[in-house]
């Protein structure tokens, strides 16, 4: 009977992930984002003209393995990811990313279900993990972000029944984003205490070697080495200033949610082995990232690991029922709507803005455009490059140009059109009447 129930639960999870991901892919119009994506697509399409798919995947993976250490990052799983995923249509990739997001959240729930948590506790854990995963949701829209990819394999590892499978899956996570290696090191301690000494040594070896290689490459890389801190006071200063940012509004709302639930259920924290692993992983990941950055999408795994740690260590002393149960869930659900709902709404707005820009450019033709206004990860030098690449993907013969002011070849070149994102007024030298517009975009023609 237990096997039948487990089979039904597995089938329900697979169906939910598949249907939700398919709906996400099909019912929303998508474009490639302004972080990396269209550049990879164009590169693989160019290579496909002279090679087959297997040759392209192998060649691009090998090229990444050679080039990225020079850049300063060690992420072997991402080398394969970028060589395969960008061969797929954009809507399929968005569906894949939603699957990753759901697996990251469902993985801990499967683990808790297997440990005997009741339905109310699982529902609260799901809400809490949704709140904690809000920063990770950026990976639903910026498809190259390794934070979501790594978190998905952490979730898969928690779904796995055997420690060997968990080790393999968590190694893949660490090879997407090296700070996930702290989970392998923490898991090694638990395995050692359980008597699984050989596997403990394997986990520790993979975790420590991955971190060691990542640190060595970061110190030598063109992109990362300028931000490496050598002096003890520099390290402490970064840890202090970035550490304070860890406990800003998203973390405060997560902790408030847990405290609210604990007050209603008279709960407490109980140290369980996997909770200790997740707590150790959170501390290690956070400490490492304070030497780089803990804002924006870099913050995603930090809050997510904290959320998983909290739901793994919570123990309820009383069972809430009736009106008390509804009150216990009121604040968590409200925070979920605000934090995760707001993050997804912002991502959809960004995607919609990019589609509006592309549609306006198609309507006005291949001219010189300048990007201006305000929108995170859109109105940037890279944003201008990626929008231009997206236009090349939408129309092979497109010969226009999209620039960001600081990236123009010379200051005396005036654009024919200004792409104004947001609510900024029309600047001097451009028509106040848009040649093309949407709710977030106005394309203004230059005055003669």
C-alpha positions in Angstrom: 0.0 0.0 0.0 2.9 2.4 0.9 4.5 1.7 -2.5 1.2 2.5 -4.3 0.9 5.8 -2.4 4.5 6.8 -3.2 3.9 5.9 -6.8 0.8 8.2 -6.9 2.7 11.0 -5.2 5.5 10.7 -7.7 3.0 10.7 -10.6 1.2 13.7 -9.2 4.5 15.7 -8.9 5.6 14.8 -12.4 2.2 15.8 -13.8 2.2 19.1 -11.9 5.7 20.1 -13.0 5.0 19.1 -16.6 1.6 20.8 -16.9 2.8 24.0 -15.2 6.0 24.2 -17.2 4.1 23.6 -20.5 1.6 26.3 -19.6 4.4 28.7 -18.7 6.1 28.0 -22.0 3.0 28.1 -24.3 0.7 30.8 -22.9 3.2 33.6 -22.5 5.0 35.2 -25.4 8.7 35.0 -24.8 12.0 36.5 -26.1 15.6 36.0 -25.1 16.8 38.1 -22.2 19.4 40.8 -22.0 21.9 38.7 -20.0 24.0 36.4 -22.3 21.1 34.5 -24.0 20.9 35.8 -27.6 24.6 35.8 -27.9 24.8 32.1 -27.2 21.9 31.4 -29.6 23.6 33.3 -32.4 27.0 31.6 -31.7 25.4 28.1 -31.8 23.4 28.9 -35.0 26.6 30.1 -36.7 28.4 26.9 -35.7 25.5 24.7 -36.9 26.1 26.0 -40.5 29.4 24.1 -40.6 28.8 21.2 -38.2 26.1 18.8 -36.9 24.5 19.1 -33.5 26.9 16.7 -31.7 29.8 18.6 -33.2 28.4 21.9 -32.1 27.8 20.7 -28.5 31.2 19.2 -28.2 33.0 22.2 -29.8 31.2 24.8 -27.7 31.6 22.8 -24.5 35.4 22.5 -25.2 35.6 26.2 -26.1 33.9 27.2 -22.8 36.2 24.9 -20.8 39.2 26.8 -22.3 37.8 30.3 -22.3 35.9 30.5 -19.0 38.8 29.8 -16.6 40.6 32.7 -18.3 37.5 34.7 -17.5 37.8 33.6 -13.9 34.9 31.1 -13.3 34.8 27.3 -12.8 31.4 25.9 -13.7 31.7 22.7 -15.8 28.0 21.9 -15.7 27.3 25.3 -17.2 29.7 24.7 -20.0 27.5 21.8 -21.1 24.3 23.8 -20.4 25.2 26.7 -22.6 26.2 24.3 -25.4 22.9 22.5 -25.5 20.0 24.6 -24.1 20.4 27.4 -26.5 19.8 25.0 -29.4 16.2 24.9 -28.3 13.4 27.3 -29.1 13.0 30.2 -26.6 9.6 29.0 -25.3 10.9 25.5 -24.6 13.8 26.9 -22.6 11.4 29.0 -20.5 9.4 25.9 -19.9 12.6 24.1 -18.8 13.5 26.9 -16.4 10.0 26.7 -14.8 10.6 23.0 -14.3 13.9 23.8 -12.6 12.2 26.4 -10.3 9.5 23.9 -9.3 11.9 21.1 -8.7 14.0 23.4 -6.4 10.9 23.9 -4.2 9.4 20.5 -4.5 12.6 18.6 -3.7 12.7 19.7 0.0 8.9 18.9 0.3 9.5 15.4 -1.0 12.2 14.9 1.6 10.0 16.2 4.4 7.0 14.0 3.2 9.3 11.0 3.3 10.2 11.9 6.9 6.6 11.9 8.0 5.6 15.6 8.1 1.8 16.0 8.0 -0.2 17.9 5.4 -0.3 21.2 7.3 3.4 21.2 7.9 4.0 20.5 4.2 1.7 23.3 3.1 3.5 25.7 5.4 6.8 24.5 4.1 5.7 25.0 0.5 4.6 28.5 1.3 7.9 29.3 3.1 10.0 27.8 0.3 8.0 29.9 -2.2 8.9 33.0 -0.2 12.5 32.0 0.0 12.7 31.2 -3.7 11.5 34.7 -4.8 15.0 35.9 -5.7 15.7 32.6 -7.5 12.7 33.4 -9.8 15.0 35.8 -11.7 16.3 32.7 -13.4 12.9 32.2 -14.9 13.5 35.2 -17.1 17.3 35.5 -17.4 17.9 32.0 -18.7 21.7 31.8 -18.2 21.7 32.4 -14.5 23.4 29.4 -12.8 21.8 30.1 -9.4 18.5 28.6 -10.4 20.2 25.7 -12.3 22.2 24.8 -9.2 19.2 25.1 -6.9 17.3 22.7 -9.1 19.9 20.0 -8.6 19.9 20.7 -4.9 16.2 19.9 -5.0 16.7 16.8 -7.1 19.4 15.7 -4.6 16.8 16.0 -1.8 14.4 13.9 -3.8 17.0 11.2 -4.2 16.7 8.3 -1.8 20.3 7.1 -1.9 23.3 9.1 -0.7 25.2 8.2 -3.9 22.6 9.8 -6.1 22.5 12.8 -3.8 26.2 13.2 -4.1 26.1 13.1 -7.9 23.3 15.6 -8.1 24.8 18.0 -5.6 28.1 17.8 -7.4 26.4 19.0 -10.6 24.9 21.8 -8.5 28.4 22.8 -7.3 29.6 22.6 -10.9 27.0 25.2 -11.8 27.8 27.5 -8.9 30.8 26.6 -6.8 29.5 27.9 -3.4 27.0 25.0 -3.4 30.1 22.9 -2.6 29.6 23.8 1.0 26.6 21.4 1.0 28.9 18.5 -0.1 31.3 19.3 2.7 28.5 19.5 5.3 27.0 16.3 3.9 30.4 14.6 4.3 30.3 15.3 8.1 26.9 13.6 8.4 27.9 10.6 6.3 31.0 10.2 8.4 29.0 10.1 11.6 26.6 7.6 10.0 29.5 5.3 9.3 29.6 5.8 5.5 33.2 6.9 5.6 34.2 6.3 1.9 31.3 8.3 0.6 32.0 11.0 3.2 35.6 11.3 1.9 34.3 11.5 -1.7 31.9 14.3 -0.8 34.5 16.2 1.1 37.1 15.8 -1.7 34.7 17.0 -4.4 33.5 19.9 -2.3 36.9 21.1 -1.2 38.6 20.6 -4.6 35.8 22.4 -6.4 36.1 25.4 -4.0 39.9 25.3 -4.3 39.8 25.3 -8.1 37.2 28.0 -8.2 39.3 30.2 -5.8 42.5 29.6 -7.8 40.8 30.5 -11.1 39.1 33.5 -9.7 42.4 34.9 -8.5 43.8 34.6 -12.1 40.8 35.4 -14.2 40.5 38.6 -16.3 37.0 39.4 -14.9 37.3 38.2 -11.4 40.8 39.0 -10.3 40.3 42.8 -9.9 37.6 42.0 -7.2 39.7 39.5 -5.3 40.5 40.8 -1.8 43.9 39.8 -0.3 44.2 41.9 2.9 42.5 40.8 6.1 40.8 44.2 6.5 39.5 44.1 3.0 38.0 40.7 3.6 36.5 41.7 6.9 35.1 44.9 5.4 33.4 43.1 2.5 32.1 40.5 4.9 30.6 43.2 7.2 29.1 45.4 4.5 27.7 42.6 2.3 26.7 40.6 5.4 24.4 43.4 6.5 22.7 43.3 3.1 21.8 39.6 3.6 19.3 40.6 6.3 17.4 43.2 4.3 13.6 43.1 3.5 13.4 39.7 1.8 15.1 37.9 4.6 13.2 39.9 7.2 9.9 38.8 5.6 11.0 35.2 5.5 11.9 35.3 9.2 8.7 37.1 10.1 6.8 34.3 8.4 8.5 31.6 10.4 8.2 33.5 13.7 4.4 34.0 13.0 4.0 30.3 12.4 6.0 29.4 15.5 3.9 31.6 17.7 0.7 30.0 16.5 2.0 26.4 16.7 4.3 26.9 19.7 7.0 25.5 17.5 10.7 25.3 18.1 13.9 24.4 16.2 15.1 20.8 16.3 18.5 19.9 14.9 18.1 17.2 12.4 21.0 15.8 10.3 19.8 17.2 6.9 18.9 20.5 8.6 22.4 20.8 9.8 23.7 20.1 6.3 21.5 22.8 4.9 22.4 25.2 7.7 26.1 24.6 7.1 25.6 25.1 3.4 23.8 28.4 3.9 26.6 29.7 6.2 29.3 28.7 3.8 27.5 29.9 0.6 26.7 33.3 2.3 30.2 33.8 3.7 31.8 33.1 0.3 29.4 35.4 -1.6 30.1 38.3 0.8 33.5 38.5 -0.9 31.7 39.0 -4.2 28.1 40.3 -4.0 24.9 39.4 -2.3 22.4 41.5 -4.2 20.1 40.8 -7.1 20.2 37.3 -8.5 23.4 36.5 -6.5 21.1 36.6 -3.4 18.8 33.8 -4.7 20.6 30.7 -3.3 21.3 32.5 0.0 17.7 33.1 0.8 16.6 29.8 -0.6 19.1 27.8 1.5 18.0 29.7 4.5 14.4 28.8 3.8 15.2 25.1 3.3 17.2 25.1 6.6 14.3 26.7 8.5 11.6 24.2 7.3 13.9 21.3 7.9 14.5 22.3 11.5 11.0 23.5 12.6 9.0 21.3 14.9 5.4 22.1 15.9 4.3 21.4 19.4 0.6 21.8 18.8 -1.6 21.0 15.8 -3.5 24.1 14.7 -7.1 23.6 13.5 -10.1 25.7 12.4 -9.8 29.5 12.7 -6.4 29.2 14.4 -5.1 27.4 11.3 -6.4 30.1 9.0 -4.8 32.8 11.1 -1.5 30.8 11.2 -1.5 30.8 7.3 -2.7 34.4 6.8 0.6 36.2 7.1 2.7 33.5 5.2 0.3 33.6 2.3 0.3 37.4 2.2 4.1 37.5 2.2 4.1 34.8 -0.5 1.9 36.9 -2.8 4.0 40.1 -2.2 7.4 38.6 -2.4 7.2 35.8 -5.0 4.2 37.3 -6.8 6.0 40.7 -7.0 9.2 39.1 -8.3 7.4 37.2 -11.1 5.4 40.2 -12.0 8.6 42.2 -12.4 10.1 39.5 -14.6 7.1 39.4 -16.8 7.2 43.1 -17.1 10.8 43.0 -18.2 10.0 40.3 -20.8 7.0 42.3 -22.1 9.1 45.4 -22.4 11.7 43.6 -24.5 9.1 42.3 -26.8 7.6 45.8 -27.1 11.0 47.2 -28.0 11.6 44.5 -30.6 8.1 45.0 -32.2 8.7 48.7 -32.4 12.0 48.3 -34.1 10.5 45.8 -36.6 7.8 48.4 -37.3 10.2 51.3 -37.8 12.9 49.3 -39.7 16.7 48.9 -39.4 17.8 52.3 -38.2 20.1 53.7 -35.5 18.5 53.4 -32.0 19.7 54.7 -28.7 18.5 53.0 -25.5 17.6 55.3 -22.6 15.3 55.4 -19.5 15.3 53.1 -16.5 14.7 49.3 -16.1 17.0 46.9 -14.3 19.1 44.7 -16.6 17.5 46.3 -19.7 18.7 49.8 -19.9 22.4 48.9 -19.8 25.3 48.6 -22.2 24.8 44.9 -22.4 21.0 45.4 -22.8 21.6 47.4 -26.0 23.9 44.6 -27.3 21.4 41.9 -26.5 18.4 43.8 -28.0 20.4 44.2 -31.2 21.2 40.4 -31.2 17.5 39.7 -30.6 16.7 41.7 -33.7 19.1 39.6 -35.7 17.4 36.5 -34.4 14.0 37.8 -35.4 15.1 39.0 -38.8 18.2 37.6 -40.4 18.7 40.6 -42.7 18.4 43.2 -40.0 21.2 45.7 -40.3 20.2 48.4 -37.8 22.1 49.3 -34.6 21.1 49.7 -30.9 23.5 51.6 -28.7 23.8 52.7 -25.1 25.1 56.3 -24.8 28.4 55.3 -23.2 29.0 52.6 -25.7 28.7 54.7 -28.9 31.7 54.8 -31.2 31.8 58.6 -31.2 29.9 61.4 -29.4 28.9 63.2 -32.6 26.8 60.3 -34.0 23.1 61.2 -33.4 20.6 58.3 -33.3 17.6 58.4 -35.6 15.4 57.1 -32.8 15.5 57.0 -29.0 14.1 53.9 -27.2 12.8 55.4 -23.9 12.0 52.8 -21.3 9.9 53.8 -18.3 8.1 57.1 -17.5 10.9 59.5 -18.2 10.0 62.6 -20.3 11.2 63.1 -23.8 14.7 64.6 -23.8 15.7 67.6 -25.9 16.4 66.8 -29.5 13.6 64.2 -29.8 10.0 64.4 -30.7 7.5 64.4 -27.8 5.1 62.3 -29.9 6.1 58.6 -30.0 6.6 56.9 -33.3 5.8 53.7 -31.6 4.8 53.0 -27.9 3.5 50.6 -25.4 2.8 50.8 -21.6 6.5 50.7 -20.8 8.2 51.9 -24.0 8.2 55.0 -26.2 10.3 55.2 -29.4 10.9 58.8 -30.2 12.3 60.1 -33.5 15.1 62.6 -33.6 14.3 66.2 -34.6 15.9 67.6 -37.7 
